[in-house]
Amino acid sequence: QVQLVESGGGLVQAGGSLRLSCTASGRSFSSSTMGWFRQAPGKERDNVAAINWSGSSTYYVDSVKGRFTISRDNAKNTVYLQMNSLNPEDTAVYYCAARKAYYGLAYGIRDYAYWGQGTQVTVSS
């Protein structure tokens, strides 16, 4: 069982940066692919980025490539999402999610077994 807690959300002006953090419980973190999803009102919850259990592979949705960076520190049971050059279209609730141990990169909601409660990111124009 994995418990996930997100932090780092808030209000930022367009062009600014935020770093989201997600802390996970248990030793299984180091063997789990992690993903960041986001959901705006009236829209689907979509994958933003993912990183496999070893950190050797990453995935980014086209709209954030070159602006967002996902990373992990297994010693701290933490995955990060560094968000640069933010724009109002990035406004959403951001969720941290984990796959079951040793499952590879994936970007669908049903591919992830564990979810955090989300953190709000608001980008002003």
N, C-alpha and C positions, 0 to 999 in steps of 0.2 A: 504494500500500500504506500502511495506517495501523496504527501500533502505539499501544496505549492502556495506561496504567498508572494504577490507582486508588490513592488514599491517603486517610487521615482516619478510617478505621473504628476501632472500639474498643468498650469497655464504658462504658455510661452508665446512670444511674439513670432510672427513669420520670419523665417530665416534663422531662427535660434535652434538650440540643441537641448536634448534631454537624454538621460541614460536611465533606462528601466532596469530593475533588478528583479530576479525571481529566486527565492530561496526554497530549497526542497528538503524534505525529511528523508532520513534513512540512507543506507549504503547503496541503494539501487540507483541513485542519481547518476553515478559515474558510468553506468551501463545503459542509460536511457537517452534516446533521441529526444531533444527538447525543441519546442516550437513557440513562436509568438504569433498570436492571432489578434485581429481587431474587428470591432463591430460598431458601426455608426447607426443612429436611429433609422429604422426603416430599411436597413441594408443587411445583407448576409454577413455572417461571421466568416472572415477569410484569413487564410494564412499569410503572414508577412515574411517570416523567416524561420529557418529551422537549422539545427546543428546535430550531427549524429553523436553517438555516445562517446566516441573517441576524439571528436573535434576535427577529424580529418576531412569532413565533407560539410558543406553548407548549401542552403537554398535561400533565394530571395525572390519575392514577387517582382515583376518588372518595374512596377511603379516606385519601388524603394531602392533599386540597385544603384550603387554609387553614393547613397545617402545614409543608409542604415547598415550597421554591422552587428552581427550576432557573435557572441563569444561565450565561453564557459570557463569556470574555475572549479574543477571537481574537488579540490581540497577544501573549498568553501561551500560546496553544494549550491552553487549559484550560477545562473545563466543571465547574461546581460543583453540588452538591446540598445546600442548607441545610435541615436537618431539625430542626424544633422540636417541642416537646410530644410527645416520643417515648414510645411505650408498648411493652410486651413483644411485641405483635403485629407490631411493626416489625423484630424480630430476624430477620436473614437475612444471606446473603452478597449484597452489592450489586455489580452489574456495570455498567461503563460500556460503551456500544456506539455505533457510528457507522454511518450509512447511506452509500451511495455518494454522490459529490459531486452536489449540487443536488437530491437526492431530498427530498421534503417530509415533514411529520410523519407518523409511523406508530408503532404500538405492539405489533406482532407480532415474535416472535423472528426469523422468516424475513425480515422487512423490513430487518434489520441485517446488514451484511457483516463488520464488525470488532468484536472483543470484547477487553476487558481480562481479567485473571485473577481479579478480584473482591477485595473487602475485607469482612471480617466486621464486622457491627454487632450488638452484643448489648445489649439493654435489660433491666435488672433491675427486678423489681417490688418 
